[in-house]
């Protein structure tokens, strides 16, 4: 896999055209960087922490909304720094904001050399459509292995799906040598964030 070509299919000209086509009432997007504080999540083979990957990608999504999309969306994070937020409070925030979508970001780990991206949902057709949009955009643009959309009873999904489409995105495997080192590059983090964000936008604004 050639990680140096992560943005090979992303044209900033096309992105600017998409920006011009965004209209109407702002959609509310809640990005949930998993773990935080004394909960590091998975620890990569190179020492990289799942919690750090999640917050870095989340902040880049926030930044792209401001710089590329001129704040076309109201994007909120469940945490903005290295703090631990309860799962219940994460879902409460999405409900209190009347979010249009909820996306929880994580890094995967396995005892085998598994690799690729997968998305989890709680039983919901709209969540499946959202998850598929994100998965197709990220794997298509970045060349990541597509591991599919799967069902899970995670609390953070179970408590948000009743009022908005919600997905949990496993961005890649920190236990896989290639992907663990991929996450160390700020350029690659930006690439993942942009692809995830476009996947969200494609769901919210189909046809752009």
C-alpha beads as a LAMMPS data file, in Angstrom:
LAMMPS data file: protein, C-alpha beads

208 atoms
207 bonds

1 atom types
1 bond types

-500.0 500.0 xlo xhi
-500.0 500.0 ylo yhi
-500.0 500.0 zlo zhi

Masses

1 110.0

Atoms # bond

1 1 1 0.000 0.000 0.000
2 1 1 1.429 3.388 -0.987
3 1 1 0.690 5.683 1.940
4 1 1 2.305 8.622 0.135
5 1 1 -0.655 8.792 -2.212
6 1 1 -3.312 9.224 0.463
7 1 1 -4.776 12.280 -1.223
8 1 1 -4.492 10.942 -4.760
9 1 1 -8.215 11.250 -5.465
10 1 1 -8.905 14.399 -3.445
11 1 1 -9.014 17.527 -5.595
12 1 1 -9.156 20.841 -3.818
13 1 1 -10.905 22.263 -6.880
14 1 1 -13.732 19.771 -6.376
15 1 1 -13.753 20.559 -2.680
16 1 1 -14.203 24.257 -3.385
17 1 1 -17.083 23.464 -5.703
18 1 1 -18.675 21.481 -2.902
19 1 1 -18.241 24.438 -0.574
20 1 1 -20.137 26.679 -2.980
21 1 1 -23.012 24.228 -3.104
22 1 1 -23.531 24.006 0.645
23 1 1 -26.678 25.889 1.553
24 1 1 -29.594 26.004 3.942
25 1 1 -29.713 25.597 7.697
26 1 1 -26.500 24.454 9.283
27 1 1 -26.349 20.787 10.154
28 1 1 -25.007 19.868 13.590
29 1 1 -22.189 17.337 13.647
30 1 1 -20.918 15.872 16.918
31 1 1 -17.496 14.246 16.743
32 1 1 -16.612 12.030 19.686
33 1 1 -12.866 11.391 20.108
34 1 1 -12.781 8.102 21.998
35 1 1 -11.116 7.556 25.369
36 1 1 -9.019 10.342 26.937
37 1 1 -7.346 11.140 30.242
38 1 1 -6.281 8.027 32.132
39 1 1 -8.025 5.874 29.515
40 1 1 -5.510 5.687 26.688
41 1 1 -7.419 3.115 24.691
42 1 1 -5.286 0.766 22.634
43 1 1 -1.511 1.248 22.657
44 1 1 0.226 0.838 19.315
45 1 1 3.307 -1.246 18.664
46 1 1 5.233 2.015 18.305
47 1 1 3.763 3.485 21.490
48 1 1 1.119 5.586 19.758
49 1 1 -2.090 5.928 21.794
50 1 1 -5.599 5.446 20.491
51 1 1 -6.835 8.477 22.456
52 1 1 -4.279 10.718 20.723
53 1 1 -5.196 9.546 17.224
54 1 1 -8.875 10.158 17.945
55 1 1 -8.430 13.727 19.214
56 1 1 -6.000 14.623 16.413
57 1 1 -8.420 13.485 13.704
58 1 1 -11.338 15.200 15.453
59 1 1 -9.483 18.519 15.666
60 1 1 -8.539 18.331 11.999
61 1 1 -12.220 17.842 11.095
62 1 1 -12.982 20.932 13.169
63 1 1 -10.226 22.814 11.350
64 1 1 -11.337 21.713 7.871
65 1 1 -14.877 22.875 8.609
66 1 1 -13.476 26.328 9.365
67 1 1 -10.807 26.656 6.695
68 1 1 -12.140 24.685 3.720
69 1 1 -15.880 24.816 4.303
70 1 1 -16.129 28.274 5.892
71 1 1 -18.008 26.976 8.931
72 1 1 -20.760 25.541 6.764
73 1 1 -21.532 23.080 9.574
74 1 1 -21.801 23.371 13.328
75 1 1 -19.158 20.907 14.459
76 1 1 -18.777 20.058 18.156
77 1 1 -16.358 17.722 19.890
78 1 1 -17.224 15.747 23.008
79 1 1 -13.748 16.567 24.282
80 1 1 -11.249 19.181 23.145
81 1 1 -8.290 18.042 25.212
82 1 1 -6.890 14.994 26.970
83 1 1 -9.711 14.464 29.440
84 1 1 -11.943 11.473 30.119
85 1 1 -15.619 12.085 29.425
86 1 1 -18.179 9.489 30.482
87 1 1 -19.984 7.600 27.736
88 1 1 -23.300 8.888 29.046
89 1 1 -22.145 12.509 28.884
90 1 1 -20.972 12.029 25.312
91 1 1 -24.428 10.911 24.242
92 1 1 -26.087 13.578 26.380
93 1 1 -24.153 16.267 24.533
94 1 1 -25.389 15.014 21.178
95 1 1 -28.955 14.949 22.453
96 1 1 -28.766 18.409 24.022
97 1 1 -27.393 19.864 20.786
98 1 1 -30.073 18.102 18.727
99 1 1 -27.295 16.685 16.575
100 1 1 -27.909 15.595 13.005
101 1 1 -25.142 12.979 13.207
102 1 1 -22.851 11.515 15.875
103 1 1 -19.469 10.053 14.949
104 1 1 -17.249 8.345 17.525
105 1 1 -13.590 7.978 16.496
106 1 1 -11.379 5.115 17.639
107 1 1 -8.286 3.104 16.782
108 1 1 -8.423 -0.667 16.528
109 1 1 -6.118 -3.363 17.887
110 1 1 -5.684 -7.091 17.385
111 1 1 -3.278 -9.855 18.346
112 1 1 -2.996 -10.657 14.652
113 1 1 -1.733 -8.380 11.896
114 1 1 -5.248 -7.255 11.030
115 1 1 -5.540 -3.994 9.157
116 1 1 -8.080 -1.649 7.636
117 1 1 -11.055 0.448 8.633
118 1 1 -14.444 -0.667 9.875
119 1 1 -17.554 1.082 11.122
120 1 1 -19.935 -0.031 13.851
121 1 1 -23.587 0.894 14.179
122 1 1 -26.508 0.061 16.436
123 1 1 -29.487 -1.286 14.482
124 1 1 -30.508 1.684 12.337
125 1 1 -30.906 2.087 8.589
126 1 1 -29.874 5.747 8.630
127 1 1 -26.792 4.919 10.681
128 1 1 -25.900 2.231 8.142
129 1 1 -26.134 4.772 5.318
130 1 1 -23.940 7.218 7.263
131 1 1 -21.408 4.514 8.110
132 1 1 -21.270 3.300 4.519
133 1 1 -20.706 6.832 3.247
134 1 1 -17.772 7.368 5.611
135 1 1 -16.303 3.928 4.931
136 1 1 -16.531 4.268 1.150
137 1 1 -14.980 7.742 1.142
138 1 1 -12.075 6.869 3.426
139 1 1 -11.158 3.513 1.924
140 1 1 -11.679 4.784 -1.604
141 1 1 -9.514 7.877 -1.153
142 1 1 -6.847 6.510 1.174
143 1 1 -6.464 2.948 -0.045
144 1 1 -7.301 1.460 3.337
145 1 1 -8.716 -2.040 3.482
146 1 1 -12.511 -1.935 3.771
147 1 1 -13.633 -4.154 6.644
148 1 1 -17.306 -3.264 6.370
149 1 1 -20.148 -1.862 8.451
150 1 1 -20.922 -4.043 11.454
151 1 1 -23.493 -4.122 14.235
152 1 1 -22.559 -3.628 17.895
153 1 1 -24.282 -2.766 21.151
154 1 1 -21.772 -0.133 22.278
155 1 1 -23.234 2.221 24.867
156 1 1 -22.269 5.344 22.991
157 1 1 -24.231 4.108 19.967
158 1 1 -27.122 2.656 21.903
159 1 1 -27.735 5.962 23.682
160 1 1 -27.552 8.192 20.601
161 1 1 -29.225 6.195 17.856
162 1 1 -32.699 7.013 19.182
163 1 1 -32.371 10.670 18.184
164 1 1 -29.748 10.815 15.416
165 1 1 -27.740 8.549 13.092
166 1 1 -24.643 7.442 14.980
167 1 1 -21.554 5.454 14.060
168 1 1 -18.324 4.340 15.672
169 1 1 -15.392 4.481 13.263
170 1 1 -12.362 2.270 13.816
171 1 1 -9.815 4.290 11.847
172 1 1 -7.194 1.561 11.596
173 1 1 -5.133 -0.867 13.650
174 1 1 -2.468 0.533 15.962
175 1 1 -1.343 -3.075 16.395
176 1 1 -0.476 -3.238 12.683
177 1 1 3.025 -1.978 11.888
178 1 1 2.103 -0.120 8.694
179 1 1 -0.976 1.556 10.119
180 1 1 0.621 2.387 13.474
181 1 1 3.413 4.298 11.737
182 1 1 0.925 5.807 9.285
183 1 1 -0.784 7.505 12.216
184 1 1 2.460 9.216 13.243
185 1 1 2.349 11.514 10.208
186 1 1 0.401 14.769 10.569
187 1 1 -0.213 14.684 6.814
188 1 1 -1.859 11.288 7.112
189 1 1 -3.966 12.423 10.064
190 1 1 -5.203 15.329 7.933
191 1 1 -5.951 12.944 5.078
192 1 1 -8.038 10.666 7.300
193 1 1 -9.875 13.614 8.837
194 1 1 -10.715 15.110 5.451
195 1 1 -11.938 11.798 4.066
196 1 1 -14.110 11.138 7.129
197 1 1 -15.517 14.664 6.943
198 1 1 -16.364 14.358 3.246
199 1 1 -18.044 11.045 3.991
200 1 1 -20.206 12.817 6.561
201 1 1 -20.989 15.637 4.131
202 1 1 -21.905 13.185 1.389
203 1 1 -24.463 11.731 3.780
204 1 1 -25.839 15.117 4.867
205 1 1 -25.821 16.642 1.391
206 1 1 -26.235 13.766 -1.092
207 1 1 -25.513 14.581 -4.695
208 1 1 -22.868 17.256 -4.097

Bonds

1 1 1 2
2 1 2 3
3 1 3 4
4 1 4 5
5 1 5 6
6 1 6 7
7 1 7 8
8 1 8 9
9 1 9 10
10 1 10 11
11 1 11 12
12 1 12 13
13 1 13 14
14 1 14 15
15 1 15 16
16 1 16 17
17 1 17 18
18 1 18 19
19 1 19 20
20 1 20 21
21 1 21 22
22 1 22 23
23 1 23 24
24 1 24 25
25 1 25 26
26 1 26 27
27 1 27 28
28 1 28 29
29 1 29 30
30 1 30 31
31 1 31 32
32 1 32 33
33 1 33 34
34 1 34 35
35 1 35 36
36 1 36 37
37 1 37 38
38 1 38 39
39 1 39 40
40 1 40 41
41 1 41 42
42 1 42 43
43 1 43 44
44 1 44 45
45 1 45 46
46 1 46 47
47 1 47 48
48 1 48 49
49 1 49 50
50 1 50 51
51 1 51 52
52 1 52 53
53 1 53 54
54 1 54 55
55 1 55 56
56 1 56 57
57 1 57 58
58 1 58 59
59 1 59 60
60 1 60 61
61 1 61 62
62 1 62 63
63 1 63 64
64 1 64 65
65 1 65 66
66 1 66 67
67 1 67 68
68 1 68 69
69 1 69 70
70 1 70 71
71 1 71 72
72 1 72 73
73 1 73 74
74 1 74 75
75 1 75 76
76 1 76 77
77 1 77 78
78 1 78 79
79 1 79 80
80 1 80 81
81 1 81 82
82 1 82 83
83 1 83 84
84 1 84 85
85 1 85 86
86 1 86 87
87 1 87 88
88 1 88 89
89 1 89 90
90 1 90 91
91 1 91 92
92 1 92 93
93 1 93 94
94 1 94 95
95 1 95 96
96 1 96 97
97 1 97 98
98 1 98 99
99 1 99 100
100 1 100 101
101 1 101 102
102 1 102 103
103 1 103 104
104 1 104 105
105 1 105 106
106 1 106 107
107 1 107 108
108 1 108 109
109 1 109 110
110 1 110 111
111 1 111 112
112 1 112 113
113 1 113 114
114 1 114 115
115 1 115 116
116 1 116 117
117 1 117 118
118 1 118 119
119 1 119 120
120 1 120 121
121 1 121 122
122 1 122 123
123 1 123 124
124 1 124 125
125 1 125 126
126 1 126 127
127 1 127 128
128 1 128 129
129 1 129 130
130 1 130 131
131 1 131 132
132 1 132 133
133 1 133 134
134 1 134 135
135 1 135 136
136 1 136 137
137 1 137 138
138 1 138 139
139 1 139 140
140 1 140 141
141 1 141 142
142 1 142 143
143 1 143 144
144 1 144 145
145 1 145 146
146 1 146 147
147 1 147 148
148 1 148 149
149 1 149 150
150 1 150 151
151 1 151 152
152 1 152 153
153 1 153 154
154 1 154 155
155 1 155 156
156 1 156 157
157 1 157 158
158 1 158 159
159 1 159 160
160 1 160 161
161 1 161 162
162 1 162 163
163 1 163 164
164 1 164 165
165 1 165 166
166 1 166 167
167 1 167 168
168 1 168 169
169 1 169 170
170 1 170 171
171 1 171 172
172 1 172 173
173 1 173 174
174 1 174 175
175 1 175 176
176 1 176 177
177 1 177 178
178 1 178 179
179 1 179 180
180 1 180 181
181 1 181 182
182 1 182 183
183 1 183 184
184 1 184 185
185 1 185 186
186 1 186 187
187 1 187 188
188 1 188 189
189 1 189 190
190 1 190 191
191 1 191 192
192 1 192 193
193 1 193 194
194 1 194 195
195 1 195 196
196 1 196 197
197 1 197 198
198 1 198 199
199 1 199 200
200 1 200 201
201 1 201 202
202 1 202 203
203 1 203 204
204 1 204 205
205 1 205 206
206 1 206 207
207 1 207 208
